[in-house]
Amino acid sequence: MDTLIIKNLSTSELITIGYSEFDKDNNINLISIVDKTDSLYIQSIKKVWKANRETHKIETVSNLIDINCINEAFSLLYYPKLK
């Protein structure tokens, strides 16, 4: 498998792996740089790559129109564990 090196990530950005979907289909092979948010759905998706399981290569996704990312920390922010 390829290695993806991400440099100079700003403090307002984060990397999400496995929480993005393409055309409403959850795709655990997507790696995304997004802006942090308190919303369930992330509005600002900066860059996306796909880990291709067949070729073992990381491919850049150029069309971000049908990409949606879910804020994996949303449930922790708004639904803390019940005691």
N, C-alpha and C positions, 0 to 999 in steps of 0.2 A: 504494500500500500504506500502511496505517496505520503509525503509530509507537508503539511500546510503551516507556513510560518506567517504569523500576523504581527506586524510591527506597528508601533505608535498608535495603539488603541487609546482613544481619549477617555477621560473619566466619565463622560456622559454616554459611552457606548458599552455594549457587552456582546459576548459571543454566545449564541444559542445553538445547541446541537440536538436534533431530534424533536424540536418543538415547532417546526415549520411544515407547512403543507403547500403542495403545488396543485392548483386547480381543485381545491377542496378535498384533496387526497393526502392524508398524513404520510409524510415521507421522512423516515428516520435517518435517511442518508444526507439530509441537507444541513449545512453548516452556514450560519448567518451572522453577520455583524449588524446589530440593530441599536437604535437609541433606547436608553432606559426609559421606562414608563411605569405608571401606577395602574394602567388599564389592563384588561385581560388580553386584548389584541394590540400588538405592536404596530404603530402607524408608520414609523420611519425605519425602513429596511435599507441598509446601506450597500451591502454586498452579500452574495450567496454563492456557495460552492456545493457541488454534489459529489459525494464519494461513490464512485462507480464500482460496484461489487464484482462486476465481470472483468473489467480491465485493471482493477486495483489502482486507478488513477483518480485524482481530485480534479474535477472539471468546473470551470467558472460558469455560472448561470447568468446569462446576459439579459434575459427578459424577466424582470421582477414583477410584472403586472399581475400575474396569477399566483404570486407567492404571498402567503399569510403566515405570520409567526405569532405564537401564543406566548404570553409572558409566564414563564415557568414559575416565577416567584409570586404570582398573583394570589394563589390560594394561601400562601404563607403570610401575605400581607393582610388579607381580609378574612381569612378563616383559620385562626390559630387553633392548634390542637385543643380539644376539650379535655378537661381534667376529670 
